[in-house]
Amino acid sequence: MDTLALVVVVSAVLFYTGVNGFRDSADAIATSVSARALTPRVAVALAALMNLAGAFLGTTVARVVSEDLVTPPEGGRGLLMLFAAVCGALLWSAAAWYLRLPSSSSQALFGGLVGAVLAGAGAVHWGGVLLKVVLPLLLAPLVALAVGRLVVAGLMWTFRRAQPHRAQRGFRAAQTVSTAGMALGHGLQDAQKTMGVVVLALVVAGEVEAGSGVPLWTQAACALMLAAGTYAGGWRVVRGLGRRVFAVDAPRGFAAESSAAAVMFTSAFVLHAPVPTTHVVTGSIVGAGTTRRRTVARWAVARTIVIGWSVTLPAVAVLAAALFFVGAVLLPV
């Protein structure tokens, strides 16, 4: 029975990884499309390839998710908690995407884990949640905003005497590199988050020892699902982020993408912390956009995004807890 439950949980996690690619990976290339540096189809194909590659760059974020946030009990009860967590995140993400509400897949996943494990009387490591989830949630977009603004200011000063048309053309070419870098960072971050949940399920089912690392098949499966989700559906929402917050030109698009990539890589390799990639991308775009006159940035939209983010984690925690209670009644474990 536990083997079947493990298969169900892992399948749900992989499906969520694909949904994450469908919803979030377009953020990684929205600026390049808005600036007309890349066509939507070429940008999505590039993002899918870089997401695939980024998932193999490390496992530090996956280890944080599997070891530092929650510890469900072993056996069927623990697997039910993980299933409820993933289903809660899936339901919230699907509803948010359908209704075009701003939300973060990372927040939804972490909120689901905390809510379901609390409901099942498992262990929640509040220190790890605070340091590895809450603080990055609050700081990452602010850091990305500041870095994006500084990078744009530096570029404008460096190329202040350049011929405008030639500079625009050069930055459009450079955006191929910055787009690839940001998509690589997205794969590094978001694929590892779901890898960590798969490892957690394997530990709960007794298939691997805690702290034994991420199996290669887990890396490959999560990487392929994230890339497939990006390629299958990301292009449909590619126009949203870059043009909703402000009108992106090539220099600011390059700066926003480079800044977001730098924050994602620094968080993974230096701080060993997962960051919500949607928050980072949005912060870098707003930071780059505010170097223009104040009226260009659409602050009403930005406020709506922030409100949506603040609701996601607690709402999914409650939803996942409710799903666990329902599952515990229908499937006593």
C-alpha positions in Angstrom: 0.0 0.0 0.0 2.8 2.4 0.9 4.5 1.7 -2.5 1.3 2.6 -4.3 0.9 5.8 -2.2 4.5 6.7 -2.9 3.9 6.4 -6.7 0.8 8.6 -6.4 2.7 11.3 -4.4 5.7 11.3 -6.8 3.3 11.5 -9.8 1.5 14.4 -8.2 4.8 16.2 -7.5 6.0 15.7 -11.1 2.6 17.0 -12.4 3.0 20.0 -10.2 6.5 20.6 -11.6 5.0 20.6 -15.1 2.3 23.1 -14.0 5.0 25.2 -12.5 6.8 25.3 -15.9 3.5 26.2 -17.6 2.8 29.1 -15.2 6.1 30.5 -14.1 8.7 30.0 -16.7 7.1 32.6 -19.0 8.3 35.1 -16.4 11.8 34.2 -17.3 11.5 35.5 -20.8 8.7 38.1 -20.6 11.1 41.0 -20.7 12.9 39.8 -23.8 9.6 39.3 -25.7 8.3 42.7 -24.5 11.5 44.4 -25.7 11.1 42.4 -29.0 14.6 40.9 -28.6 13.2 37.4 -29.1 10.0 36.0 -30.6 7.7 34.2 -28.1 8.3 30.8 -29.6 12.1 31.2 -29.7 12.1 32.6 -26.2 10.0 29.8 -24.8 12.2 27.1 -26.5 15.3 28.8 -25.1 13.7 28.9 -21.6 12.7 25.2 -21.8 16.3 24.2 -22.7 17.8 26.4 -20.0 15.4 25.1 -17.4 16.4 21.6 -18.3 20.1 22.4 -17.9 19.6 24.5 -14.7 18.0 21.6 -12.9 21.3 19.7 -13.1 23.5 22.5 -11.7 23.2 21.5 -8.0 21.1 20.0 -5.2 21.5 22.5 -2.3 18.0 23.9 -2.6 16.5 20.4 -2.9 18.3 19.4 0.3 16.9 22.5 2.1 13.4 21.5 1.1 13.8 17.8 2.1 15.7 18.4 5.4 15.2 21.9 6.9 11.5 22.7 6.6 9.2 19.8 7.7 9.5 16.2 8.9 6.4 14.2 8.3 6.0 10.8 10.1 7.1 7.7 8.2 4.5 5.5 6.4 1.2 6.2 4.9 0.3 9.1 7.2 3.3 11.0 6.1 2.7 10.3 2.5 -0.9 11.5 2.9 0.5 14.8 4.3 2.7 15.3 1.3 -0.1 14.4 -1.1 -2.4 16.9 0.6 0.4 19.6 0.4 0.9 19.1 -3.3 -2.8 18.9 -4.1 -3.4 22.1 -2.1 -0.6 23.9 -4.1 -2.0 22.5 -7.3 -5.5 23.7 -6.7 -4.4 27.1 -5.7 -2.0 27.5 -8.6 -4.6 26.3 -11.1 -7.3 28.7 -9.7 -4.8 31.6 -9.7 -3.7 31.0 -13.3 -7.3 30.6 -14.5 -8.4 33.8 -12.7 -5.2 35.6 -13.6 -4.4 36.3 -10.0 -0.8 36.9 -9.0 0.7 34.0 -7.0 3.9 32.2 -6.6 4.3 28.4 -7.2 7.1 28.3 -4.6 4.9 30.0 -1.9 2.1 27.6 -2.7 4.3 24.5 -2.3 5.8 25.7 0.9 2.5 26.8 2.3 1.0 23.4 1.4 3.9 21.6 3.2 3.6 23.6 6.4 -0.2 23.4 6.5 -0.5 19.7 5.8 2.3 18.6 8.2 0.8 20.8 11.0 -2.6 19.3 10.4 -1.1 15.8 10.7 0.8 16.6 13.8 4.2 16.3 12.0 7.2 18.4 12.8 7.6 21.8 11.3 11.0 23.3 11.7 10.1 26.9 12.3 13.6 28.2 12.3 14.2 26.7 8.8 10.8 28.1 7.6 11.7 31.5 8.8 15.3 31.6 7.5 14.8 29.6 4.3 11.2 30.6 3.3 9.9 33.7 5.0 13.0 35.9 4.9 13.8 35.1 1.2 10.1 35.7 0.4 10.4 39.2 1.9 14.0 40.1 0.9 14.4 38.6 -2.6 12.1 41.0 -4.5 13.6 44.0 -2.7 17.1 42.9 -3.4 16.2 42.2 -7.1 14.6 45.7 -7.3 17.7 47.4 -5.9 20.0 45.4 -8.2 17.9 46.0 -11.2 17.9 49.7 -10.6 21.6 49.9 -10.0 22.4 47.8 -13.1 20.3 50.1 -15.3 21.9 53.2 -13.9 25.3 51.7 -14.5 24.4 50.8 -18.1 23.0 54.2 -18.8 26.1 55.9 -17.6 28.5 53.5 -19.4 26.7 53.9 -22.7 25.6 57.6 -22.3 27.5 58.6 -25.5 26.5 55.6 -27.6 24.3 56.1 -30.7 20.7 55.2 -29.4 19.7 52.9 -32.3 23.0 51.0 -32.2 22.8 50.6 -28.5 19.2 49.3 -28.6 20.3 46.7 -31.3 23.2 45.7 -29.2 21.1 45.2 -26.1 18.6 43.1 -28.0 21.4 40.8 -29.0 22.7 40.7 -25.4 19.2 39.7 -24.2 19.7 36.3 -25.7 22.4 35.7 -23.1 20.5 37.3 -20.2 17.3 35.4 -21.1 19.2 32.2 -21.1 20.9 33.1 -17.8 17.6 33.9 -16.1 15.9 30.7 -17.4 18.9 28.7 -16.1 18.4 30.3 -12.7 14.7 29.4 -12.8 15.6 25.8 -13.5 18.2 25.8 -10.8 15.6 27.1 -8.2 12.2 25.7 -9.2 13.2 22.2 -10.3 15.1 21.7 -7.1 12.1 22.6 -4.9 10.0 19.8 -6.3 13.1 17.5 -6.2 13.2 18.1 -2.5 9.6 17.0 -2.1 10.2 13.8 -4.0 13.2 13.1 -1.8 11.1 13.8 1.3 8.5 11.3 0.0 11.2 8.7 -0.5 12.5 9.2 3.0 8.9 8.9 4.5 8.3 5.7 2.5 11.6 4.2 3.7 13.1 4.0 0.3 16.2 6.2 1.0 17.9 7.4 4.2 17.5 11.0 5.3 20.4 13.1 4.1 21.4 10.7 1.4 21.1 13.2 -1.4 19.0 13.5 -4.5 18.8 10.5 -6.8 19.8 11.1 -10.4 16.4 9.9 -11.7 14.7 12.5 -9.5 16.8 15.3 -11.0 16.1 14.1 -14.5 12.3 13.6 -14.0 11.9 17.1 -12.4 14.0 18.7 -15.1 12.1 17.1 -17.9 8.7 18.0 -16.4 9.7 21.6 -15.8 11.0 22.0 -19.4 8.0 20.2 -20.9 5.6 22.5 -19.0 7.5 25.5 -20.1 7.5 24.5 -23.8 3.9 23.3 -23.8 2.2 26.3 -22.3 4.5 29.1 -21.2 4.2 31.0 -24.5 0.5 31.6 -23.9 1.2 33.9 -20.9 4.5 35.3 -22.1 3.1 38.8 -22.7 1.9 39.4 -19.2 4.6 40.3 -16.8 6.9 42.6 -18.8 4.1 44.9 -20.1 1.9 44.9 -17.1 4.4 46.4 -14.7 6.0 48.8 -17.2 7.0 49.1 -20.8 10.3 47.3 -21.2 13.0 48.4 -23.7 16.1 46.4 -24.5 18.6 47.9 -22.0 16.1 47.7 -19.1 15.1 44.2 -20.2 18.7 43.1 -20.2 19.3 44.7 -16.8 16.2 43.1 -15.3 17.1 39.6 -16.6 20.7 39.9 -15.5 19.7 41.1 -12.1 17.2 38.4 -11.6 19.6 35.7 -12.7 22.3 37.0 -10.3 19.9 36.9 -7.3 18.7 33.3 -8.2 22.3 32.0 -8.6 23.6 33.8 -5.4 20.7 32.5 -3.4 21.2 28.9 -4.6 25.0 28.7 -4.5 26.0 31.2 -1.7 23.0 31.4 0.6 21.7 27.8 -0.1 18.1 29.1 0.1 15.1 28.8 -2.2 13.7 32.0 -3.5 10.4 32.6 -5.2 11.4 33.2 -8.8 8.2 35.1 -9.7 9.0 37.6 -6.9 12.6 37.9 -8.1 11.7 38.5 -11.7 9.0 41.1 -10.8 11.3 42.9 -8.4 14.0 43.2 -11.0 11.5 44.4 -13.6 10.1 47.1 -11.3 13.7 48.1 -10.3 14.7 48.5 -13.9 11.5 50.4 -14.8 11.7 52.9 -12.0 14.8 54.4 -13.6 12.4 56.1 -15.9 10.0 58.8 -14.8 7.8 57.7 -11.9 4.6 57.5 -13.9 5.9 54.7 -16.1 5.8 52.1 -13.4 2.3 50.9 -12.8 2.2 50.9 -9.1 -1.5 49.8 -8.8 -0.6 46.6 -10.6 2.5 46.1 -8.4 0.3 46.5 -5.3 -2.1 43.9 -6.6 0.8 41.5 -7.1 2.1 42.1 -3.6 -1.3 41.5 -2.1 -1.7 38.3 -4.1 1.7 37.1 -2.8 0.9 37.8 0.8 -2.3 35.8 0.7 -0.8 32.7 -1.1 1.2 31.0 1.6 -1.4 31.1 4.5 -4.3 30.3 2.1 -2.6 27.3 0.7 -1.6 26.2 4.2 -5.3 26.2 5.2 -6.3 24.5 2.0 -3.7 21.7 2.4 -4.7 21.2 6.0 -8.3 20.8 5.0 -7.4 18.3 2.3 -5.4 16.3 4.8 -8.3 16.1 7.2 -10.6 14.9 4.4 -8.0 12.4 3.3 -7.6 11.1 6.8 -11.3 10.5 7.0 -11.6 8.8 3.7 -8.4 6.9 3.8 -7.6 6.1 7.5 -3.8 5.7 7.9 
